[in-house]
């Protein structure tokens, strides 16, 4: 089990837009390079991508919360 | 009018508090979770918490702001810039709540905020607009329109904005290819495939005119600003007056701005933006129906407190100055100090100001919403401060700005200070008259 970390401080979002579905649900499988969340920093949006194939465990941050650089965002069970 | 609520944050909140107090008015600040104990909440007479850190849940929440106004007994609302300042529905809601909105009427905000309507208003007032077409249906229509307007052209998506959905076209062969591609792209990107043509104005400068209009039908201008030093359409350095501007162009452009302001029944402070081509031709781009970030340089060269004038106009007072009493004195420059990392392509970089020394001295004005220990929050924009320098001439204003940068110390976040130091020593900038793409070509 590894964790996906925030590459920058900002606001964490699990969906591309408020009315959209989340990028990935807990338990969902993902491929390396796939976007799992956004971090908004001062009106710019940065995609957070998985570094390896695997299954998303728990999200460790609530949608819309402020995160610090290096903070754990989600658990990833690598394939 | 006795008590003004400021529906904003940061340096503009501080600026409005200063103007309100100068006029003997009380100021009510608002703040989100992230802005607790901020500088403006301490400088105001009252401060009201309006919600969570995300702007949508605080500074963009019209209901929360109106509630704060009611609870604090405010009788007027100053929207600042950004956030709700150009939302006609907010201006209308403020008026419906029986409060004074410090700005133009909702219908004027709405009209000037609509690209096509603003363009029509300018044409009606005899103000030149960028030559362009209506929506294009067929390839033949595109060709005919292109010949009328002249190359080079831009193909623009009607639903685009902020620089998105724009493609340059140099020849009729390119046009035949690009129009269908742009239509398809606009359909997928914006859900609307409508495109139109506009003349590409090359090497143009961004020149804007500050206007003031009272409720007694009087309109004046306080001359122009040159905001051509931009990066990704974000202004970085602004100057007043525009260096090297021909006096007859200055007269024509300021008169055009006043004409448009009069013809739409505008009230309050506003800015009419133009593109000025090397030929001396100018074309209207848009009108900003609010106070602007760069307003202090106009204040410095004219001695007029524009924010105080906004408040006086909103209270129904006539303008305190007549056009023939407004003179220009010297030159002023403004530098925007942003929390951006020059080593990461100017990525916005939040953080805590662990050291923050303000500049001062003759002709130097420093506008900021923060103090040492303040956090530059990821929830809002990256501007930390504005350095404004005024002098009897442009060279002195720039020299004072350079000294101010040397005195300004910011630790805890990366900033644009180094970039400004380089630009203020750049021979082309010092010569004056650079165009809006100059900085990007330089970086």
Interface residues (C-beta under 8 A of the other chain):
Chain A: X8 X9 X10 X11 X40 X41 X42 X43 X44 X64 X66
Chain B: X34 X53 X54 X339 X347 X348 X349 X350 X351 X378 X379 X380 X381 X382
